[in-house]
Each structure stands twice: as C-alpha cells, then as structure tokens.
Amino acid sequence: MHRLPTSNTWVLAHNGKWTGVAKYEVLAEWIDERWRDEHSEFVEKLGPTVTHWMPLPAAPSPTKDQT
C-alpha cells in the first residue's frame, strides 16, 4: 500500500521527469485526486503522475546574528 501526503500539504515531489514543490489534492466537488505544482498546474501535464514524495524540511530558525 502506498502512503500519500495529507491533502493540501506542500511536499517535495518527483515523477521521473520533474522534481519540485507540489501538493496532493483530494477534490470532493470533482471526486478526483490530483497533484498540483507551486504554479497551480497539474503535475500530470508535466509528465507521468508523482511516484515519489517527501515532506519539506523545516524552515531555518534565526540565529543570534540574524536578529
């Protein structure tokens, strides 16, 4: 069984041809599941569907020098 990210959560995604930031959406009104990139384009238009994904790393925290 393949685990998918929580709907509408940004992740790092890869489909064999493309790697980038995307979110997996479960669209109740369309009864559909899709991946969208950071430009709201469907990833499937960029090639095959997403095969690999991982959570984005945490944002860096400021250091004393940055405050």
RAFENNOR-V548454 format. One record per backbone hydrogen bond with DSSP energy under -1.0 kcal/mol. CO is the residue of the C=O (numbers start at 1). NH is the residue of the N-H. If there is no record, write none. Layout:
CO_NH + CO_NH
This chain:
6_9 + 11_22 + 12_54 + 13_20 + 14_51 + 14_52 + 18_15 + 20_13 + 21_38 + 22_11 + 23_36 + 24_8 + 25_34 + 27_31 + 27_32 + 32_27 + 34_25 + 35_43 + 36_23 + 37_40 + 41_37 + 42_45 + 43_46 + 52_14 + 54_12 + 63_66
